[in-house]
């Protein structure tokens, strides 16, 4: 497997995990400190997942083979 898709897939998984952690815990001022930490950790994991996914997309675009340049200038 090439590096682009191998990096993009974990990035997407990280985004999904971050969304689940962030949205599954309600926002409440009286929330337990541990749950608040898990919610903020979900935000961090989601944002890191966005960066990893973009890195995977860029790796995929850089790995692609370029088509050969045709230099037929005959009229």
N, C-alpha and C positions, 0 to 999 in steps of 0.2 A: 504494500500500500504506500502511496506517495505521502509526503509530509503534509501537504495542504489539507486533504480530507481527514487525515489522522489527527490534526490539530483542531479543525473546525468542529468535529463531532463532540469532543469533550467540552468545547466552548459552549455549544448549544445545550449540553447537559447541565453545565454550570449555570447558565441563564435560567433554565427551568427550575433547578434546585433553589436558586436565589429567589425566584418568584414565589415558589411554594413556601419557603421560610418566611418571606416578608408578608405575604398576604394571608397566611394561615394564622398568624398571631395578631390579635386585635390591638389597636392602639388605645391604651388606657393609662392615665397618669399614675394610677395606683398599681401598675403592673410590677410583678416580681422582677428583681434585677437580672436574674438569669434569663428569663424570657425576653427581656428587653435586649440583652446581649445577643441572644440567638436571632432576634429580628434584625438587629444591626449587622450581624454576621451574614444574614441572608442578603442584605443590601450589598455588602462587600463582595460576596461570592457572585452575585448577579452582574455587578459592574466589572469584576475580573473576567467573567465569562464573555462579556461583550468584547473586551480587549483580546482575549484568546481567539474568539471567533474571527475577528477582523484580521488577526495575525495569520490564521489559517487560510482565509480568503486571499490575502496578499501572497502567501507562499504558493498557493495554487496558481495564481495569475503569473507569478515569476517562473514557475516550473514548466509552463506550457511551451511546447515546441513552436518556434516561429516558422511560418511558411517560407520556403526559399524565394528569394527575390528574382524575378524574371527581368532580364535586361534586354528585351527585344525592342530595339528602336528602329527596326526596318519598316519602311513604309511601303 
